[in-house]
Amino acid sequence: MTNMIRLHTFNGGIHPAENKDQSTSRPIASAGIPSELVLPLHQHIGAAAQPVVAVGDKVLKGQLIAEAEGFVSVPLHAPTSGTIAAIEPRAVPHASGLEELCIVIRSDGADEWITHQGLCQTLNVEHLQDITPRQLVEHIRSCGIAGMGGAGFPTSVKLNIGKQDIHTLILNGAECEPYITADDMLMRERAIEVVKGAQILLHIVGAKRCLIGVEDNKPQAIDALNAALVEVNEQHHIDVVAIPTKYPSGGEKQLIKILTGEEVPSGGIPASIGIVCQNVGTSAAIYRAVELGEPLISRVITVTGDSVARAGNYDAMIGTPVSYLLQLAGYQQQKRERVIMGGPMMGFALPQLELPVIKTSNCLLAPTEKELPLNDVAMACIRCGMCSEACPAELLPQQLYWFSKSQEFDKAEQHNIFDCIECGACSYVCPSHIPLVQYYRYAKGAIRDERAAQAKAEKARLRFEERQARKDREEAEKEARRKARAEAAEKAQQEKKAAAASGDVATAAPAASEELEKLQKKLDAAQTAKAKTQDKLDAAKADESMADKIPAFEAALVKTQDKIKELAKEIAAAKKAAKAAQAAEPAATATDKGDPNSPERLKRKWETAQGRLDTALKRLEQAKAEGLDTVDALQAGIDKQQERVDEAKAAYEAALSGDAPAAPAPSAEELDALRKKILAQEDRVQKMQERHDMAKADGLDTADALAMGVQKQLDKLQQLQQELTAAEALAANANNGAS
Amino acid sequence: MSAALWTIVIAISVLAILATLFGALLGFAAVRFKVEGNPIVDQINNLLPQTQCGQCGFPGCKPYAEAIAGGEKINKCPPGGEGTIQSLADLLGVEPEPLDAEHGAEKDVPHVAVIREDECIGCTKCIQACPVDAILGAAKQMHTVIADECTGCDLCVEPCPVDCIDMVPVAKDKNTWYWQAPTSGVELIATDRHQPMAGDAA
């Protein structure tokens, strides 16, 4: 120790009998290899690990058997070589006595290591300084290291400090709880590992100094650490600080207060005030992981109490059964068997002995009844206030007790019940023997439970509302589709009427053209709007201050484009309708205005046909000149047109000469048949139109095909109507001629 | 005019001006800070357990919250139980009433729906019934319940044509377990739990 460290103190605290000498007389002994190891998948805070082995698999010592699941989690490794005997729920060492999924390994006794090497060899670098902190943290995570002081928080998460500036690293070797000597013995015998672990940690967090806090009741540990510091020549960066013995100085926040005088804010973490705190056991484990490549597969555990003959510390594999360790220490079963995992202040009584040692188990305490008497019956609180004086977190234990007892959890929360570290100092000093800590644990659990229920209710509410909104949307969409279909059907009905009744055609046609005009206007307006939006969007893109409006403009643009498309479709439909109406018109006028076979009309017909023929011929020439492949089609069309011209000419001449037409007059039956055919054809057209409209409304891709079908059917209908007109005219002529 | 009259006129005009001023201010505030919807409905809704089970006779918790705001009784929510009734009574300043047995009884532990998957025929009826979309599946495909999202409302049980949905109590695990309150003060600290153990009978 070269630097002078000014020590501070924390409020309260107690001085229970230490009872540490029983287990410090023997060096750390190896616990050996038990025949069966039970490895719970959830030994740490966070998510349980996921097994990556199957029953019957052979595993080697140090082999990964379960991988971390999520960020706050650590993997699990086989502590010895053997066979996976089972992956099943087994009782775990937890106050609840619940069963959880465990991997059971039947050891083969060979204790054969998997190939492993230090991180420097793996990365092929010479010094620790050449490895980035990120790589180190990742390696520590992959070695399954979780805090070994008792809470079991994943070390890699704690070392993930982000952008926070860390000025001090604190190693916690206080070990303030009575009976426990695991860290003490570790520091005495493996001080060099602790110190080298501290070097690695310093490199990871980038702190300038490191303080190793050790209670002054462990002078041998302090000496060993100092010797180790000299050995690695680190005595200027790392200080071993002897702190006064007081329970609970080993609490993270309390130790930080003692060493730096700073307080970790309520609900905060030490990193927020530039401090990282790690247990000395964790530091040694980090050294072994980085330097030797050994994952966390064993730990030092104190077995003590008057019920064991050979109290001492054992280097036990994770998963070693408690009963096996007790037997090793010479446990004599008591009349009232009571084995506590952890210390007498914060540990919990094990419900049975067939439980495994886990990464956080630091002590097995098997006291006799005389040594650690059972509780006296709790009496009424006399409001003496001794609990407040003892509380190291500066809370009001008495108030918290009343609130917890009467289930006024909101008030308990207001009195900062979550800052309680459950050290048990208040219960220890309570003259009425009230189990205060258990009340606090209950209240904390109930509050957490309530919060979880509230969070779940909130989620359910959101899901319910989303579902409701979705249902409404679907309903609206359905309604809109139904409306569109109904409109389309009505339109088709009108068109049918227009086509059927010639009288309607004349009125329908202007209506259609009017509608067409309207649509055209709409289209124009939409196009202007689109252009405007586009301009705005361009402006917004150019101007950064308007950047947040771009999505809105883009959405508007898309909308306008959709509208334009829709209008264009409607216009096309309207044009088609108008065309159909116009096409029907000549036929209608022909039937309408007296004698269709008057020479004038026939002449006009002939002339139109002739005109068409001329245009066709012109086109043919053009096509021929340009060498288009439409020449044949045009030629065929021209031939047909020629025939029509000839026919029309003949009819005109016949009419002029007053002769009966060459064609024989059709009989009445033939006319009827023709009319029926037309009616059937009209039906077909209507059906086709309906299907087309439906397809269009639903946006199906068959719409185009159906549109073509409709056109074809319409053409056919026209042809039939023309035939009928011609036939009727012939019949009339024949009648005239006969009379 | 006498001085006294002047005083009265000034006083009245000052008051009138003040009244106009404050009236305008209040009018502006009423428009500017207008609260959309009925805030009490949201407060009531937040107290309801959001299981959306419909046991109260309303199609979800929000409609029941609206009904309560409109004068409906507060004792119709079995999933919330006495706790919810108490907090509703506190919020609304009415007397808490015992739970209306007509709408069902309060369950001791939360339940979650579980589909026996080999028996599921994939009819999607339960999916349509689930108020929180917690059932996953498609027509003629096996369905399954997302346990985390299930509120245990029972609504999917009835529509199932093959009765392959069970309501099972949610098991405690290490994360959800917590210490129970000490019974009658028998322990000094939790570690010294006095338990009957092997050899105790002698």
Interface residues (C-beta under 8 A of the other chain):
Chain A: H42 V92 H94 A95 S96 L98 E100 Q333 Q334 K335 R336 E337 R338 I340 G342 P344 M345 M346 G347 F348 A349 P351 L372 L374 N375 D376 V377 A378 M379 S404 K405 G424 S427 Y428 C430 H433 I434 P435 V437 Q438 Y439 R441 Y442 K444 G445 A446 R448 D449 A452 A453 K456 A457 E458 K459 A460 R461 R463 F464 E465 E466 R467 Q468
Chain B: N45 L48 P49 Q50 T51 Q52 G60 C61 K62 P131 V132 D133 A134 E149 T151 K172 D173 K174 T176 W177 Y178 W179 Q180 A181 P182 S184 G185 V186 E187 L188 I189 A190 T191 D192 R193 H194 Q195 M197 A198 G199 D200 A202
